[in-house]
Amino acid sequence: MTICLGPLDSGKTLLMKRLADEEIDEATVTEKTLNVETYRVLSPNGKFDILIRECGGTMAPRWKEYLPNVQKIMFVIDASNLCQISAAGVLLYTLLTDPSLQKVRFALVLAKMDWSYRQMRNEALLMLQFTRLKKEVKQEIQVLEVSALTGDGVDKLKEWIFDPVTLENASKHN
C-alpha cells in the first residue's frame, strides 16, 4: 500500500489526479480533502495499477490510523510556500521517527515547482534540515520535484511508485 500525506494545501489532490491520468489544466479546481480518497494509478508500461490513498492535511492527527501495511509514503510539500515548510517538517519528522514506519520507503515530493523559483528547492531542503534529517533516520528518502499542473517530474514519481520490487510483487499477484 502507498499513501500520500502532507500538510493542508500542499498539492496532494492535484498531484493524485495527475498520477491517475485525470485531465488537468489551469481551470482545474480541487476541494480540501477532509477524509481519505483513493486513486488508481497505472504503471508507465500500462501492465499494472496500484491504489494510492490520499489523506487530507486536516487529518494529520489521524494519519496513524491509515499507516498499517503501508510500504511507501509520498510526503508532499508545497515548495512555493516557505511559510508551510517548517510545519511540514514537523509532520515529516514525526512520521520518520515512528517505530512502525522504519522499513517504509519515503518520497519527499516538492510540489508546485511551477510556482517556485529554482532556489526554493534548496531553501525548502535547508528549512527542513534535510541533510541532518537523512543522517538521523533509517529510511531512504527520495526527493522529487513535481508540478501537477504541468506534469513536470510526474514520470520520475511514477518510476519511484513502480520500482522493480513493487512491479515484481504486482506480477506475483496477477
Helices and strands as residue ranges (DSSP letters): E 2-5, H 12-19, E 36-42, E 49-55, G 57-66, E 72-78, H 82-96, G 99-101, E 105-111, H 119-127, H 130-136, E 141-145, H 154-161, H 164-173
